[in-house]
Amino acid sequence: MHKIKLWDAVGLGLIISYPTGILVSNQTGGTACLQPFMEGFYLPVGNDMIIETNQLISPETELSNYFKSEKYFGTGATKGIDIDDAIIINEILHKYGLNNFIKVDTKQLEKSHEAWVYVTIDNNANKDLLSNFDHISEAILTWTNSD
């Protein structure tokens, strides 16, 4: 299978599980520098930039800061995230207007970690981004690793 590595990607994105024959990977898990992958495709979401100041406006900033804060200190939550983490991640998504489209999958918290969070997506909530994809059920919310 072909593999796409998102090591240099900036901003928040989704790796959407789909039978493409392409593995999409990112460096995740803080200082553990994990390299998980999922078959599918990558879709940037919720990112904007102020050109004059080169400032990224993205949930990525808040998500990175959260995983660098005193709960995880950049260690990457490699043993999984908990329900409190899921609530905070969902609140950050809400702040950027992504909460109707993306929600943390609370059934897969133990498999999630920094920059690799299992989510569910509601394809009907944002037809501008995904049209004619009827059977999408699993995705990974990913961003730049804090290592």
N, C-alpha and C positions, 0 to 999 in steps of 0.2 A: 504494500500500500504506500501511496505517497504521503508525505508528512509536511505540514506547515507549522513552523515554530513562530510563536507570537512574541519572542523575546524583546523585540524592538517596538512593539505596538504601544501606543500611548492612548490612554482613556479607557473608558468602560466598554465592554463588549460581551456578547453572548456567543458561546459555541453551541450551536443548535444540533442536536443529535439527528442525523439524517443519513440515509445510505448513499454516500457520495463516493466511497472508495478512497477518501482522503482523511487522514488523521490530523486533527488540529491539537496542538500542544502549547502550553505556556509554562514559564518558570514560575513556580508558586511556593507557598509554604514558608515565607520569610527566609531566615538564614538556612533552613533545610534545603532550599533550592530544589524542590521536587520538580518533576517534569511529566505530570500526568497528561493523558491525551484522550480524546473522544473522536469517533468518526462523525463527520458532519461538516458544517461550514461556520465561518465566523461573521458576525454582524455587529459592527460598532453601534452603540446606543447611548443616548443622553450626553453627548459631548459637544462642546462649543468652544470657541476660542476668541479672545479679544486680540485682534491682530496687532494693534498699536503697542500693546504691552507684552505680547507673547504669553498671555495668561490662559491656561487651560481651565475651562469651566466644566466640571465633570464630577459625578458622584465618586469617581476614582480617588479624588483628593481626600474626601471624608472617609472613604473605606480604608485607604492606606493609613491615614492618621489613626483610625480606630484600632487597627491591628498592630500599630507601633506603640499604642498607649499602654498604661500600666497593667492591663489584664494579660496581654501577650508579649509586650516588649519586643516585638519583631520576630518572635520565635515561630510564628506562622500558624498556630493552632492546629498543628499536624495530627493531633489525636481527635480532631473533630471540633465542631463548634457546638454551642448549646442554644437553648431556646431564647436566652437573653440576647445572644449574638444575632439570632434570626430576627428578633424584634427590632434591634437597632439597624440592621441592614435593610429591613423593610421600611423603616422610618426614613432612612437616607433615600431609598428609591422613591418614596412618597414625596419628599422634598423636591425632587427633580421631575415629578409628574410621570414616573414609570411604574407606579404601584398597581395600576389597573392591568398592566401588561406583564409585569414580572413579579413573582413572589418566591421567597425562599421556600424550598421543599423541605418541610420539617420532618419528613420521613427519611431524609438522607443527611441529617446533620452530622452523623459520625463519619461520613465520607467527605464532608466539606471541610475546607480549611482556607487560610488566607489566599485570596486571588483565584480560588477554585470553589465556588459555592453552587451546589445543585439548586436549581430553581425550576419552577413551572412557569410556563408562559401561556397567556391567553391570546391565541392567534386572532381571535375576533375583536380584541380590544385595540389593535393597532394594524389595520389592514394597509396603511401606507407603507409600513416596513416589510410586511410579509403577506403577499397576496397569493392565493391559490395553493397554500401549504395547509392541507387539511389534517394531517396526522402528526403534528408536532406535539410531543408530550414532555420531552426532557431536554434540558439545556444547562449549561454551566455559565454562571456569571463570573467574568474574569477581568483582571486589570493588572497593572504593573506591580510586580512583586516588590516588597519593601526591603529586600536584602541590600 
